[in-house]
Structures are given as structure tokens and as C-alpha cells.
Amino acid sequence: MLGKNPEKKPELFRPMLVDFIDHEHELVLLSEKIDWNYFEKEFSSLYSKVGNPSHPIRFMVGCLLLKHLYNLGDETLEKAWIMNPYMQHFCGRVFFEHEFPCDPSNFVHFRKRIGEKGIEKIFAYSVRMHDAKTNTSNFVLSDTTVQENNTSFPTDAKLCKKVIDYCNKIAGNEGIKQRQRYTKVSKQMVRPTTENIPSGQKRQGNLKDSSKPSP
């Protein structure tokens, strides 16, 4: 059975979160922009009408969003949530709580309940919030796991030659005599990589050996 959100009724000896938090905090402003009723309508049909009440959808969805915003895990979220009144307010809590309302394993059950489509709805909603005009946005989501990049790895021959040339340049500026400059060796390291380039294609920014010939 679907659980209800805590009632916002003041108590005599317990100050409400809204009475002492900063209303200009990012999480407070974000919680006001989110239409929490949207998630209630989307996921309420996944709960039965009998049985023990579950945790409110506002709380579960809020925790998932916090995990995504701050890169937290199920257990690390619990520790951060207990110490942060803004996280508690974001999840719909009324008073400051010193204990986490549920076990971290409940998030696993909630994700199974809403499925992949439910997870997509949550994060698609967050994307729409960042860009209300999605159709005219210049922001592009792409899978970069197979996209080529221009990163030099520590074992890259070009990077090794660049280090050798730079060290030779420093030695020349400081007047340091070197027993060996490794200029020819660095050229031989790069040569096998350049020979594999197809004919008709020129790589921009070819490395130039500005060092003097080795003695």
C-alpha cells in the first residue's frame, strides 16, 4: 500500500525544517520547481491498495535524485541525509530526523517496482527542468563510450617524444651539457605510428624536432 507524505502540522517542541533552513538554498529552490504530483500519478498505480504502507513516492524519488545530483550510493546517501536538513526537506520531510526512514535495500525494491521506464521518467524530468526548451537546445546527449578522443596515454610514443624534446629545450636554455639527447631515438619511436597513416591523409600539428643534432 502506498504510504502518505508526512503532514505539515507544527508541534510544540519540534521546530519545522522550514523555520530554520535557508530558503535560497539550491535544494529548497529545486524542490519548489519539481512537480511532485507528476511522480505520484505515474507510480501510484504500481502499488496495491492493501498491506503495510510503503515509503512515500516523494521520499523515494527525492532520494534517487539526490543520489544522482551528488554521486552518492545507497549507503552513503543514508549518512549524508541524516546530517543534512536540506536533503530531508527536499524529500518532503517536515521535521529534522536523526534516523534514516528506511533501509538502503528499499531503494533496490523501489527501482524494481518502477522498472527501467520509471527510472527514465525520473531522469528525463530532471533533464527537462534544466532545459525547458529541449527542442531548440544546443545541448546534445551522446554515448561517448565508443567515441574517439585526442587523449595521449602515458605509453604513447608521441607523448614520450614531447617530453624528450621539452627536456632538451630546458637543458639548452639553462646551458646544461647532456651526455645524450635521445633525438634519434625519439624519432624512431614516432616513426612506426606515422607510417600507418593512409596516403592522402595528413595529420595536423606534426611534431617538429627543434633540437640540435646529437654530438
Stockholm file with secondary structure:
# STOCKHOLM 1.0

chainA/1-215         MLGKNPEKKPELFRPMLVDFIDHEHELVLLSEKIDWNYFEKEFSSLYSKVGNPSHPIRFMVGCLLLKHLYNLGDETLEKAWIMNPYMQHFCGRVFFEHEFPCDPSNFVHFRKRIGEKGIEKIFAYSVRMHDAKTNTSNFVLSDTTVQENNTSFPTDAKLCKKVIDYCNKIAGNEGIKQRQRYTKVSKQMVRPTTENIPSGQKRQGNLKDSSKPSP
#=GR chainA/1-215 SS CCCCCCCCCCCSSSCBGGGTSCTTSHHHHHHHHSCHHHHHHHHGGGSCSSSSCCCCHHHHHHHHHHHHHHTCCHHHHHHHHHHCHHHHHHTTCSBCCSSCSSCTHHHHHHHHHHHHHHHHHHHHHHHHHHCSCGGGCCCCCCCCTTCCCCCCCTTCHHHHHHHHHHHHHHHHHHTCCCSCCCHHHHHHHHHHHHHTSCTTCCCSSCCCCCSCCCC
#=GC SS_cons         CCCCCCCCCCCSSSCBGGGTSCTTSHHHHHHHHSCHHHHHHHHGGGSCSSSSCCCCHHHHHHHHHHHHHHTCCHHHHHHHHHHCHHHHHHTTCSBCCSSCSSCTHHHHHHHHHHHHHHHHHHHHHHHHHHCSCGGGCCCCCCCCTTCCCCCCCTTCHHHHHHHHHHHHHHHHHHTCCCSCCCHHHHHHHHHHHHHTSCTTCCCSSCCCCCSCCCC
//
